[in-house]
Amino acid sequence: MQPGAKNLITDVAGLRVGHAQDARLRSGVTVLTADHPLSAAVNIMGGAPGTQETDLLAPDRLVQQVDALVLSGGSAFGLEACSGVMDGLRAVGRGFPVGPMRVPIVPGAILFDLLNGGDKDWTANPYPALGLSALQAAAPEFALGSAGAGYGAMTGRWKGGLGSASAVLASGVTVGALVAVNALGSVTMGDGPEFWAAPFEIGDEYGGLGLGRSDPTEEPIPMKRRGEATTIAIVATDAALSQAECQRMATAAQDGMARAIVPAHTPLDGDLVFAVSTGARPLADPVAGSFAIGHAAACCLARAIARAVYLAQPMPGDVQPAWKARFTSG
């Protein structure tokens, strides 16, 4: 298992990702889309999720595919980013056909960044416009760190951010992850620079620091207030998966979140993983293939989470230190 050429979720051919952010607002939106609808599912393990249209992703629902997925800051206000994305998709003729109409299918999830120091005194909700801008910016290359939905994110210890990683399996199947990290827990061991996800690092994609020391007797306490946390993610593959198989991939990927954030899946987090399949590559052995894809999705998500914090940029007005500012000289 090796990273794809870009080490981004867009190593899954056909996927595009776009960001839009507002420095004054200190928040942003990230959109994943493709030229054709994607099979999709979701797994939610946090106790405080904020979502739109996730019920339709169950395997027994009528609609089996989506046109885009949205990750947004802004807490409940950020769900309106999905409306902007729907407008943009409808304008180009995308959506589920209902008679002469087309209804774009755009599930989304939000994180809480309302207390990060940005100016939230808006007169009109800014997130529809941010959603549309993120859709229009969607491309195979995109920024990591302080970008899109991760622009104003925080964690239990360090400034959060937007991360991505990919893997190409021996079978030729590609798997990728995209995540906005705003967790209650910490991605590093204690006060040191080492990441919990160190065992899954490939090369030096988040510093090559190896394992640090952790205290197994420590009883962590919440370092953020109730309702302020959430890690929201998307895992993707080019393997041909049904909606039920996508759901299993999303479930397996949650292990990556637990490997990279301690603690994870708390009652105060809204931890959520979407999973999508482009369907481009049939699996020769569906059982063995799904096994490998689930493992790869968990590893990619753990790596993406560490990269999000590792690459977050310090900015004036930060209410938390950036990992880069604390541990990188120069």
DANORCOR-V21053 format. One record per run of one state. SS is the DSSP state (@ for helix, = for strand, . for the rest). FROM is the first residue (numbers start at 0). TO is the last residue. If there is no record, write none. Layout:
ss=SS from=FROM to=TO
ss=SS from=FROM to=TO
This chain:
ss=. from=0 to=0
ss== from=1 to=1
ss=. from=2 to=7
ss=@ from=8 to=10
ss=. from=11 to=13
ss== from=14 to=21
ss=. from=22 to=25
ss== from=26 to=43
ss=. from=44 to=49
ss== from=50 to=51
ss=. from=52 to=53
ss=@ from=54 to=56
ss=. from=57 to=63
ss== from=64 to=71
ss=. from=72 to=73
ss=@ from=74 to=90
ss=. from=91 to=94
ss== from=95 to=97
ss=. from=98 to=99
ss== from=100 to=102
ss=. from=103 to=104
ss== from=105 to=109
ss=. from=110 to=125
ss=@ from=126 to=135
ss=. from=136 to=137
ss== from=138 to=138
ss=. from=139 to=143
ss== from=144 to=144
ss=. from=145 to=146
ss=@ from=147 to=149
ss=. from=150 to=152
ss== from=153 to=153
ss=. from=154 to=157
ss== from=158 to=158
ss=. from=159 to=159
ss== from=160 to=167
ss=. from=168 to=172
ss== from=173 to=181
ss=. from=182 to=184
ss== from=185 to=185
ss=. from=186 to=186
ss== from=187 to=187
ss=. from=188 to=193
ss== from=194 to=194
ss=@ from=195 to=199
ss=. from=200 to=228
ss== from=229 to=238
ss=. from=239 to=241
ss=@ from=242 to=259
ss=. from=260 to=260
ss== from=261 to=261
ss=. from=262 to=270
ss== from=271 to=280
ss=. from=281 to=284
ss=@ from=285 to=309
ss=. from=310 to=321
ss=@ from=322 to=326
ss=. from=327 to=329
